[in-house]
Amino acid sequence: MGKLGRIVLGAVGITLALGFLHAWLNLGFDPVRALGFGKKGIAEETRFRVGFLPVT
Amino acid sequence: MVGKGLYEPVRFNGFPEIKESLIAGYLPATFMLAPMAMALREQGVPIKIVYLGHRDGTALMVRKDSNIYTVGDLRGKRVAVPNRFANQYLLLRKALAQQGMTIDNVEMVEMPPPDMPAALYAKAVDGITSGEPFMAQTQLDGYGRVLYQAKDIWPGFISCVLVVSQKAIDEHPEWVQELVTGIARSGKWLEGGMDQRMAAAQAVATQYYNQDPRLLRFVLSTPPDRVTYSRLRLARHDFDEIAAMAFEAGVLKRRLAFEEYADPRFSETTADAAAYAWKGPLRPRG
């Protein structure tokens, strides 16, 4: 691979990494879970919200 | 204790927000005014009432220095209710009817319960009625006087009920059952004596309501039957009465059948539920 190829490959890699980082930090996207490496958020998915007003 | 486990209590400041969260699907379950739940069901929202939150626990307060001493003295006065879908509105109509009056004999205004004490203090209204502890707050602060307690007008008064989405009932009936059974066992524990009530007041005020524990201690003890946690199972005759009164008041457009808005399956199994065996004060969040 020539020097230009390595530069292009590195640029693509950095762009992808920054894209994932942006999606993870700002868009609620979890790349680890999306790639199938992470466990599902069991606690998050099984919470049963019960609304109440602070009156009897 | 708070925020752990299957159930997550979510605190709101008004019933309209609770209603919207229920419709949007954010809340699979909530405590809500009984007539409001019926009205939502009438409008086609897929929910069911599955249990009661408590009984009684409502009063109508006037200023201590006012000249209002009987319900008849409310004629021409301005009275605040949570909204027209509240059972407190039906209770006020019932109290007025017992004196040969109608709701047209008073000036009714709708107001969120947390705003009511300040409105009474500022003389913006002559009377306020909602669930506790906001009514008791005016007593503790020295300017409110009880005109009537709900139990004096409507014995076994029902205000808030536990409402669950049909989706939750269909997909996770075991969660709904666990929730209902838990409330039943908590209610029986609370009715076990004043020590339990004081411990609950401390825990609930600091961990859930963000209020002065002294206020809830007062509500749960003065008098001891100000709020009751027994007979929480769904009783058809109670709801038939509420539905009929709501229809007469124009809150409902037709007389709903009990089966349309209630699912008593979950409450039927709580008859033999034992009280929780908690001893001593509940520990605060640590």
Interface residues (C-beta under 8 A of the other chain):
Chain A: T46 R47 F48 R49 V50 G51 F52 L53 P54 V55 T56
Chain B: L6 Y7 E8 P9 V10 R11 F12 N13 G14 F15 I18 S21 L22 Y26 L27 P28 A29 T30 F31 M32 G53 H54 G57 T58 P113 P114 S130 G131 E132 P133 F134 S159 C160 A168 H172 W175 L179 Y208 Y209 N210 Q211 V219 V227
